[in-house]
Amino acid sequence: MAALAVPFLRPVLTATQQTSASIPGISAYTVTAGFPASAFPTYWEAPVETQEPQPALYDPVLNITFPLNLTNPNTIPTIDNDPIYYPPPLANISNSSTAALLQTAFTNISRIIESNSTPSNCTRCMAALSVGKTVAQYAPESVPGLLVTLCQTFRFSSNATCVENYAAGSFGAIWTQVLALANVTGLDGQYICNDLSSTFCPAPKTSPLNVTGLFPKPKPKNACAPKASGKRVKVLHLSDFHLDPRYSAASEANCSAGLCCRTNAHATGDVVGQVTVPAPLYGSFKCDTPYYLGLAALQAIAPLTGTHGNSSVAWTVYTGDLVSHDTQNQLSRAYTEYTELSVYDLFKEYIGSPVFAVLGNHDSNPEAIDAPHSLPGPLGQQFSWNYDHVASLWQQNGWINSTTASEARLHYGAYSALNQYGLRIITLNTDFWYRSNFLNYINTSNPDVSGMLHFLIEELQAAEDAKERVWILGHVLTGWDGSNPLLNPTNLFYQIVDRYSPHVIANIFFGHTHEDQVMIYYANNGTVQTSENALTLGWMGPSVTPLTNLNSGFRMYEVDTGSFEIYEAYTWFSNVSSFPNLNVSKTGPTYQIEYSTREAYNISWPEASPLDAKYWQAVTEAMETDITLVEKFNTFQGKSSVLTPNCTNQACAKAKICYMRSGSAVLGRQCPQGYASVQSAFKPPST
């Protein structure tokens, strides 16, 4: 099928309201009807009013044009033919010996599962892991099949889910590596069993951290942030785009499983093809970002932020997650690479400024998995294809130079770069503290197996020596309620922040939750949470994707070019609940101002003072006596979605304040649980 060439046409910018003196641009922007065809040079299927386009993307790094069947909503692949990596066997054994080993392993694990002689589920789980370890060491290619059989036999999940979780091309080969290389009867085993089910092993506690010799130099006495210059620039923060090129308008938007708004999704009890809630052209609450919505958001940025014409965004931070939330059997390297190319190209065209991007947990394949270089043989390089790809794209787009690109290839897609204003931006691959990266369960007593945090320390020390200010960018947040990251790595990160704040680290940015949140980092592990001890702030950027039950949004900061502190933060959103009622032949969605951070909480804060950790400490203190401020924060957390649950009682308010003051998993897990996310009804533990 030949790709269709489309002439380059710039979309016409239209405004629904006049510029307000208190906001940087117009207060609302309604997207022109239709798709901006000039977004891509050629198409397999040109944009039409009733369906998503299918651009024909040529990748200059890989020197290929991605085929239509990769993203065609009617031909979604369900088999991943990417390379599979197994740990090398300790010895080569015959087929008959392999068969005998598998039968013995199945029998022994079955006995362990069915036995009542051992009172501890944790002991039983680790005993089963020990049996599995032997198979992984001598017949690694047989482990995925064994895991699927055990899962289905004992009904740990549905038959389809067992295959999805443990097939070789899914996570089966990854679990084989974990079994072969982890200490399954020690701390590693406790982490693995707790991940499989909290009823197997309790969550391990934080391991003791020896910081002796950790830092090259002691922290300078009376370290403080530099003075502001008085000159400010606009900086854009985008996060969690989650492009869905397989989105199918009019398909089921309220499906019972998996990602909705797909031709292969349907509602509970309904036959395939019968639709109860048709997917709007611009997106829905249980779906990722269609091209139409992604382009709408990008078109809205300039008029809303006041950065069109002679003004421009100084730089952009993108805190990860480009790829849609497909089940693993629908994902592949090619799908990841396609999405990386597509979204970065759109950023280059519509934003223009340098974009400093990080990899999110969905920006890999298998999803969330990254391997430390310390794994033996080719296992330590099994994800280099991805680091090579994004580093090359970033360099080709002019966002980083060749030296920085080489650094990104080496450091798992992470790098350190000095931008045009003299700010050092350090990016991290936070999969190395994400609990769903199963390879993190190898050598869990070491908080920095990958060397990522050692890299961070080296760069921060160099910045301190050079009197540079630093922004740190990541994807998976280090704290909040503590449900996403692992304890030991985030504990180490917290010590690093303490050592290099407030004089070096100006701000920290994450994404991942899709929600609008902040975290305060304090001195001395947050033992005394006061303004005097509030050092640095972590900003979690609102997502472009509406998934799940959220509005679509983005943020812009006004940043001083001397201190690189933030003096104002504006957030915009589009009301997803309005999308079904749009007459798409006449209009697209509207993005509008949601709030100004400085004005929203109505606390007494000097205009000359930044919106730093001390500002947010003051906000949390005001929240302790005024629950309406917590309600407002909770509303903003979901980007003013109509589906956001209310936070109107003291239990919820106490939990929210605690999350905001928790910059590590250690602190977050000490907070009241059940109120962290606004994507569903709050679920506090029963008492």
C-alpha positions in Angstrom: 0.0 0.0 0.0 1.5 3.3 -1.0 1.6 6.1 1.5 -0.4 9.3 0.8 1.5 12.5 0.6 -0.2 15.5 2.3 0.7 19.1 1.7 2.1 21.0 4.7 -0.6 23.3 6.2 -0.2 25.1 9.5 -3.4 24.9 11.7 -5.1 28.2 12.3 -5.1 29.3 15.9 -8.4 30.4 17.3 -9.3 31.7 20.8 -12.5 31.4 22.7 -11.7 34.1 25.2 -9.5 37.2 25.4 -6.1 37.3 27.2 -6.3 37.9 30.9 -3.7 40.0 32.7 -3.3 37.3 35.4 -2.5 34.4 33.1 0.3 34.1 30.5 -1.9 33.7 27.4 -5.6 33.3 26.6 -7.8 31.7 29.2 -9.2 29.0 26.9 -8.4 27.6 23.4 -10.8 25.6 21.3 -9.2 23.5 18.7 -10.2 23.9 15.1 -12.3 21.0 13.8 -10.5 18.4 11.8 -7.0 16.9 12.1 -3.9 19.1 11.3 -2.8 17.0 8.3 0.5 18.8 8.1 1.6 17.1 11.4 3.0 14.2 9.3 4.3 14.3 5.7 2.7 11.0 4.5 -0.1 8.7 5.6 -1.1 5.1 5.1 -4.6 6.3 5.9 -5.3 10.0 5.7 -7.1 11.8 8.5 -10.9 11.7 8.3 -13.6 13.2 10.5 -14.7 9.8 11.9 -11.5 7.9 12.5 -7.9 8.2 13.6 -5.2 8.8 10.9 -2.5 6.3 10.2 0.7 8.2 9.5 3.4 6.4 7.5 6.4 7.1 9.8 10.0 6.8 8.4 12.5 6.3 11.2 15.9 7.9 10.2 17.7 6.0 13.0 16.5 2.6 12.0 16.1 3.4 8.3 12.7 1.8 8.1 9.1 2.9 7.5 6.9 1.3 10.1 4.2 -0.9 8.4 0.5 -0.2 8.7 -0.3 -3.5 10.3 1.7 -2.4 13.4 -0.9 0.2 14.4 -3.9 -0.7 12.3 -6.8 -1.0 14.9 -8.2 -4.0 12.9 -4.9 -6.0 12.9 -3.5 -5.6 16.4 -0.7 -8.2 16.7 -0.9 -10.6 19.6 2.5 -12.3 19.2 5.8 -10.7 20.0 8.6 -12.0 17.9 11.4 -9.9 19.6 14.6 -11.6 20.8 14.3 -13.5 24.0 17.1 -13.6 26.5 17.7 -16.5 28.9 20.5 -16.9 31.5 23.2 -19.3 30.4 22.6 -22.8 31.8 25.1 -24.1 34.3 25.4 -27.3 32.2 23.9 -28.7 29.0 21.5 -31.5 29.8 19.6 -33.9 27.5 16.0 -33.5 26.5 15.1 -36.5 28.6 16.8 -35.0 31.6 15.0 -31.7 31.0 11.7 -33.5 30.9 12.5 -35.3 34.1 13.6 -32.1 35.8 10.4 -30.4 34.8 8.2 -33.2 36.1 10.0 -33.3 39.4 9.8 -29.5 39.7 6.1 -29.5 39.0 5.5 -32.3 41.5 7.6 -30.7 44.2 6.1 -27.2 43.8 2.6 -28.7 43.8 3.3 -30.4 47.1 4.7 -27.2 48.6 1.6 -25.3 47.5 -0.8 -27.9 48.7 1.0 -28.7 51.9 -0.3 -27.6 55.3 2.8 -28.7 57.2 4.6 -25.4 56.9 2.7 -22.6 58.8 4.4 -19.7 57.0 3.2 -18.8 53.5 6.5 -16.9 53.1 8.6 -20.0 53.8 6.5 -22.1 51.4 6.8 -19.5 48.7 10.6 -19.3 48.9 10.8 -23.1 49.0 8.8 -23.1 45.7 11.2 -20.5 44.3 14.2 -22.7 45.2 12.7 -25.5 43.1 12.2 -23.1 40.2 15.7 -21.8 40.6 17.1 -25.2 39.8 15.1 -25.4 36.6 16.2 -21.8 35.7 19.8 -22.8 36.1 19.8 -26.0 34.1 16.8 -25.7 31.7 16.1 -22.0 31.5 14.1 -22.2 28.2 11.6 -24.5 29.9 10.8 -22.1 32.8 8.1 -20.0 31.1 6.1 -23.1 30.2 6.4 -24.4 33.7 5.2 -21.0 35.1 2.2 -20.9 32.8 1.3 -24.5 33.7 1.5 -23.8 37.5 -0.4 -20.6 37.2 -3.2 -22.3 35.3 -3.3 -25.5 37.3 -3.6 -23.6 40.6 -5.8 -20.9 39.1 -3.7 -18.0 40.3 -5.2 -16.1 37.3 -7.3 -16.9 34.3 -5.7 -19.1 31.7 -5.3 -16.1 29.3 -3.7 -14.0 32.0 -1.3 -16.7 33.0 -0.1 -16.8 29.4 0.1 -13.1 29.2 2.1 -12.9 32.4 4.5 -15.8 32.0 4.9 -16.7 28.3 8.4 -16.5 27.1 7.8 -13.5 24.9 6.0 -11.7 27.7 7.6 -11.8 31.2 8.4 -15.5 31.4 12.0 -15.1 30.2 12.5 -12.1 32.6 11.3 -14.2 35.5 13.7 -17.0 34.4 16.5 -14.5 34.8 15.3 -13.5 38.2 15.0 -17.1 39.4 18.4 -18.0 38.1 20.3 -15.0 39.5 18.4 -13.9 42.7 19.0 -15.2 46.2 15.5 -16.7 46.4 15.8 -17.9 50.0 17.0 -14.5 51.3 15.9 -10.9 50.9 15.4 -11.3 47.2 13.0 -14.1 47.7 11.0 -12.1 50.2 10.6 -9.3 47.7 9.7 -11.7 44.9 7.1 -13.5 47.0 5.6 -10.2 48.3 5.3 -9.0 44.6 3.5 -12.2 43.7 1.1 -11.7 46.6 1.2 -9.8 49.8 -0.3 -12.9 51.4 2.9 -14.8 50.6 5.5 -12.7 52.3 5.1 -9.3 54.1 6.8 -6.3 52.5 10.4 -6.3 53.5 11.6 -3.4 55.6 14.2 -0.9 54.6 17.8 -2.3 54.7 20.4 -0.3 56.7 22.1 2.2 54.5 25.8 2.9 55.1 26.6 6.4 53.7 30.2 6.3 54.8 32.3 7.3 51.8 29.2 7.7 49.7 29.8 11.3 48.8 33.1 12.6 47.4 33.0 15.7 49.6 31.1 16.8 52.8 28.2 19.2 52.4 29.3 22.8 52.6 28.4 24.6 55.8 25.5 27.0 55.6 24.7 25.8 52.0 22.0 27.9 50.5 20.3 28.6 47.2 21.7 31.4 45.0 19.8 34.7 44.7 17.3 35.2 42.0 18.3 37.2 38.9 14.8 38.7 38.4 14.7 37.5 34.8 12.2 34.8 34.1 11.5 32.3 31.3 8.6 30.0 30.5 9.2 26.2 30.8 6.8 23.6 29.7 6.1 20.4 31.6 4.5 17.5 29.7 4.1 14.0 31.0 2.5 10.6 30.2 1.4 11.3 26.6 0.6 7.6 26.1 -0.2 7.9 22.4 -2.6 5.2 21.2 -2.2 4.9 17.4 -4.6 1.9 17.6 -7.4 3.9 19.0 -10.7 3.3 17.2 -13.4 5.9 17.3 -16.9 4.4 18.0 -15.5 1.2 19.5 -16.3 0.3 23.2 -15.2 3.1 25.6 -16.4 1.3 28.7 -14.8 -2.1 28.3 -14.4 -4.7 31.1 -10.7 -5.5 30.7 -7.6 -4.1 29.1 -7.4 -0.9 27.2 -10.7 0.5 25.9 -11.5 2.3 22.7 -10.1 -0.6 20.7 -11.8 -2.9 18.2 -10.9 -5.9 20.3 -12.4 -4.5 23.5 -16.0 -5.0 24.7 -18.2 -4.4 27.8 -19.0 -7.0 30.4 -21.6 -9.5 29.1 -21.7 -8.0 25.6 -20.8 -9.9 22.5 -17.8 -8.7 20.5 -18.9 -5.9 18.2 -21.8 -4.8 20.3 -20.9 -1.3 21.7 -22.6 0.2 24.8 -20.5 3.4 25.0 -19.0 4.6 21.7 -15.5 6.0 21.9 -15.5 9.7 21.0 -13.0 10.9 18.4 -11.0 12.8 20.9 -10.7 10.2 23.7 -12.4 8.8 26.8 -11.8 8.2 30.5 -10.7 4.5 30.1 -8.6 5.1 27.0 -5.2 6.4 26.1 -4.5 9.4 23.9 -5.7 9.2 20.3 -3.8 11.2 17.7 -6.7 13.7 17.6 -6.4 14.5 21.4 -2.6 14.5 21.3 -2.5 17.1 18.5 -5.2 19.1 20.2 -3.1 19.4 23.4 0.0 20.4 21.4 -1.9 23.0 19.3 -3.3 24.5 22.6 0.1 25.1 24.2 1.3 28.2 22.4 -1.9 30.3 22.7 -2.5 29.3 26.3 1.0 29.8 27.5 1.6 33.0 25.5 4.5 31.4 23.7 3.5 32.0 20.1 4.9 34.7 17.8 8.1 36.3 19.1 7.9 34.6 22.5 8.7 30.9 23.0 9.1 28.2 25.5 12.7 28.3 26.9 12.8 24.5 27.3 10.5 21.6 27.9 10.7 18.8 30.4 9.0 15.5 29.5 8.8 13.1 32.4 8.1 9.9 30.5 5.6 7.4 29.2 5.0 7.7 25.5 3.6 4.2 24.8 0.0 3.1 25.3 -1.2 0.7 28.0 -1.5 -2.4 25.8 -1.4 -5.9 27.2 2.1 -7.3 26.9 1.2 -9.7 24.0 0.3 -6.6 21.9 3.6 -4.8 22.6 6.9 -5.1 20.7 10.1 -3.3 20.2 8.8 -1.9 16.9 5.7 -0.5 18.6 7.8 1.2 21.2 10.2 2.6 18.6 7.2 3.8 16.5 5.7 5.7 19.4 9.0 7.2 20.4 9.5 8.5 16.9 6.0 9.8 16.5 5.7 11.7 19.7 9.2 13.2 19.6 8.6 14.4 16.1 5.4 16.0 17.2 7.2 17.7 20.1 9.8 19.0 17.7 7.3 20.5 15.4 4.8 21.9 17.8 6.9 22.9 20.8 10.1 24.0 19.1 12.2 24.4 22.3 14.8 21.9 23.5 13.0 18.9 25.1 14.7 17.1 27.9 13.0 13.7 28.1 13.2 10.7 30.3 12.1 7.1 29.7 9.0 6.0 31.5 8.1 2.4 32.6 6.0 2.0 29.4 8.8 3.1 27.2 10.4 -0.3 27.0 9.6 -3.9 26.0 8.7 -5.9 28.0 7.0 -3.0 29.7 8.7 -1.7 32.9 11.7 -3.9 32.5 15.3 -2.6 32.3 18.4 -4.6 33.1 21.5 -3.4 35.0 24.7 -3.8 33.0 26.0 -6.0 35.8 23.9 -9.0 34.7 26.1 -11.6 33.1 26.9 -11.7 29.3 24.3 -10.3 26.9 21.7 -10.0 29.7 23.3 -6.7 30.8 22.8 -5.3 27.3 19.4 -6.7 26.4 17.8 -3.2 26.4 20.5 -1.3 24.6 18.4 -1.2 21.5 16.1 1.2 23.2 18.8 3.5 24.7 20.5 3.6 21.3 17.2 4.6 19.6 16.1 7.4 21.9 19.6 8.8 22.3 19.8 9.0 18.5 16.3 10.6 18.2 17.1 13.2 20.8 20.4 14.1 19.1 18.8 14.3 15.7 16.1 16.6 17.0 18.9 18.9 18.3 17.9 18.5 22.0 21.3 17.0 23.1 24.7 16.8 21.5 26.7 13.7 20.4 28.6 13.5 23.7 25.4 13.6 25.7 23.8 11.0 23.4 26.7 8.7 24.0 26.2 9.2 27.7 22.5 8.3 27.4 23.4 5.1 25.5 25.7 4.1 28.4 23.4 5.1 31.3 20.2 3.4 30.4 18.8 6.5 28.5 19.8 8.9 31.3 22.2 11.8 30.8 23.4 15.1 32.2 23.3 18.3 30.1 23.8 22.0 30.6 21.1 23.9 28.8 21.3 27.3 27.1 20.6 29.2 30.3 23.3 27.5 32.4 21.0 25.0 34.2 22.2 21.5 34.5 19.5 18.9 33.8 20.1 15.4 35.0 17.7 12.7 33.9 17.3 9.3 35.4 15.9 5.9 34.4 13.6 5.4 37.3 12.7 1.8 36.3 15.6 0.9 38.6 13.5 1.8 41.6 10.1 0.7 40.2 8.6 -2.3 41.8 7.3 -3.7 38.5 10.8 -4.0 37.1 11.2 -7.6 38.2 15.0 -7.5 37.5 15.2 -5.2 40.5 14.6 -8.3 42.6 18.1 -9.5 42.0 20.5 -8.3 44.8 17.9 -6.2 46.5 20.2 -5.4 49.5 22.2 -3.2 47.1 20.2 0.1 46.6 22.1 0.9 43.4 22.7 -2.2 41.4 22.5 -0.3 38.1 24.9 2.4 39.1 22.2 5.0 38.3 22.5 6.8 41.6 26.3 6.7 41.6 26.0 8.5 38.2 23.7 11.0 39.9 26.1 11.7 42.8 29.0 12.2 40.3 27.0 14.7 38.3 25.7 16.6 41.4 29.2 16.8 42.8 30.6 18.2 39.6 27.7 20.7 39.5 28.5 21.7 43.1 32.1 22.2 42.2 31.1 24.3 39.2 28.5 26.3 41.2 25.8 25.1 38.8 22.1 24.7 39.6 20.4 21.4 38.8 17.0 20.1 37.9 16.5 16.3 38.2 14.1 14.6 35.9 12.6 11.1 36.4 9.4 9.2 35.7 8.4 7.0 38.7 8.1 9.1 41.7 10.2 8.3 44.8 7.5 8.7 47.5 3.9 9.9 47.9 2.1 6.8 49.3 5.1 4.6 48.6 3.2 2.1 46.5 5.2 2.5 43.3 8.9 2.6 44.2 11.1 0.2 46.1 12.3 1.2 49.6 16.1 0.9 49.4 16.8 2.9 46.2 14.5 5.7 47.1 16.0 5.8 50.6 19.4 6.4 49.0 17.9 9.0 46.6 16.5 10.9 49.6 20.0 11.0 51.2 21.4 12.3 47.9 18.8 15.1 47.8 19.5 16.0 51.4 23.3 16.2 50.6 22.9 18.4 47.6 20.0 20.6 48.6 19.1 23.4 48.6 22.2 24.9 47.1 22.6 22.6 44.0 19.2 20.9 43.4 16.6 23.5 42.5 13.7 21.2 41.6 12.8 17.6 40.9 10.2 16.4 38.4 8.3 13.2 37.9 5.3 11.8 36.1 3.9 8.2 36.2 0.7 8.7 38.3 -1.1 10.8 35.6 -2.1 13.0 38.5 -1.2 16.5 39.6 0.9 16.1 42.8 3.8 17.4 44.8 6.3 16.0 47.3 8.5 17.8 49.8 12.0 16.6 50.6 13.3 17.5 54.1 16.6 17.3 55.9 17.4 14.4 58.1 15.0 11.9 56.5 12.0 14.1 57.2 12.1 13.4 60.9 11.2 17.1 61.6 8.9 18.4 58.9 9.1 22.1 59.3 9.8 25.1 57.0 13.4 25.2 58.2 14.0 21.6 57.2 12.1 21.7 53.8 14.8 21.5 51.2 13.6 20.7 47.7 10.3 20.0 45.9 9.2 17.2 43.7 6.6 18.1 41.0 4.5 15.3 39.4 3.3 16.5 36.1 -0.3 16.1 35.0 -0.8 13.6 32.1 -2.0 14.3 28.6 -3.7 10.9 28.6 -7.1 10.7 30.4 -6.5 7.2 31.6 -8.1 6.5 34.1 -11.0 8.8 34.9 -8.9 11.9 34.5 -9.0 15.0 32.3 -6.1 15.7 29.9 -3.7 18.4 31.0 -0.3 20.1 31.0 1.7 22.7 32.9 4.0 25.7 32.5 6.4 27.2 35.0 7.8 30.7 35.2 11.4 30.1 36.1 14.1 32.6 37.3 17.3 32.2 35.2 19.6 32.9 38.2 18.3 30.6 40.9 16.2 28.4 38.6 13.5 28.4 41.2 9.8 28.4 40.1 7.9 31.5 40.7 4.6 30.6 39.1 3.0 27.4 37.8 0.0 27.3 35.6 -2.0 24.2 34.8 -4.4 23.7 31.9 -7.0 20.9 31.2 -9.5 19.7 28.8 -12.8 18.3 30.1 -13.0 14.7 28.8 -16.6 14.4 29.8 -17.5 16.9 27.1 -16.0 14.9 24.3 -19.0 12.7 23.5 -21.1 15.8 22.9 -18.7 17.5 20.5 -19.9 18.2 17.0 -16.5 17.2 15.5 -17.4 18.6 12.1 -17.5 22.0 13.6 -15.2 22.0 16.6 -12.5 20.2 18.5 -12.1 20.1 22.3 -11.3 23.1 24.5 -8.2 23.4 26.7 -8.6 26.0 29.5 -6.8 27.4 32.5 -7.4 25.3 35.6 -5.4 27.2 38.2 -2.4 29.4 39.1 -0.4 27.7 41.9 0.5 31.0 43.5 -3.1 32.1 43.6 -4.9 28.8 44.3 -4.2 28.3 48.0 -4.6 31.9 49.2 -1.8 31.7 51.8 0.3 34.8 52.7 3.4 34.3 50.5 5.7 37.1 49.3 5.7 37.7 45.6 9.5 37.7 45.7 9.6 34.2 47.2 9.6 31.1 44.9 7.1 28.2 45.0 9.6 26.0 46.6 9.6 23.3 49.3 9.0 26.0 51.9 6.0 27.4 50.0 4.4 23.9 49.9 5.3 23.3 53.6 3.2 26.4 54.3 0.4 25.1 52.1 0.3 21.8 54.0 0.3 23.7 57.3 -2.7 25.7 56.1 -4.4 22.5 55.1 -4.1 21.2 58.6 -6.6 23.9 59.7 -8.6 24.4 56.5 -9.8 21.2 54.9 -11.2 23.2 51.9 -7.6 23.6 50.7 -7.2 19.8 50.7 -10.4 19.5 48.8 -9.0 22.0 46.2 -5.7 20.1 45.9 -7.7 16.8 45.5 -9.7 18.4 42.7 -6.6 19.6 40.9 -5.1 16.1 41.4 -7.6 14.7 38.9 -7.3 17.8 36.7 -10.9 18.8 37.7 -12.4 15.5 36.4 -16.0 15.0 37.1 -15.1 11.4 38.2 -12.6 12.5 41.0 -13.8 11.3 44.4 -14.3 13.9 47.1 -11.8 14.4 49.9 -14.0 16.0 52.5 -13.2 14.1 55.7 -10.4 14.4 58.1 -9.0 10.9 57.4 -8.6 11.8 53.7 -7.1 15.2 54.5 -4.6 13.7 56.9 -3.5 11.2 54.4 -3.1 13.8 51.6 -0.9 16.0 53.7 1.2 13.0 54.7 1.7 12.0 51.0 2.7 15.6 50.2 5.4 15.4 52.9 6.7 12.0 51.8 9.6 12.1 49.3 10.5 8.5 49.8 8.8 5.1 49.8 9.9 4.7 53.4 8.0 7.8 54.5 5.1 7.2 52.2 4.3 3.8 53.5 4.0 5.2 57.0 1.1 7.4 55.8 -2.6 6.3 56.1 -3.3 4.3 52.9 -6.2 4.2 50.5 -6.4 7.9 49.5 -3.4 8.2 47.2 -5.1 8.1 43.8 -8.2 9.9 42.5 -8.7 7.5 39.6 -11.2 5.5 41.6 -13.1 5.6 44.8 -10.9 5.9 47.9 -10.3 2.6 49.7 -9.0 3.1 53.2 -8.1 -0.2 54.9 -11.0 -1.5 57.1 -10.4 -1.2 60.8 
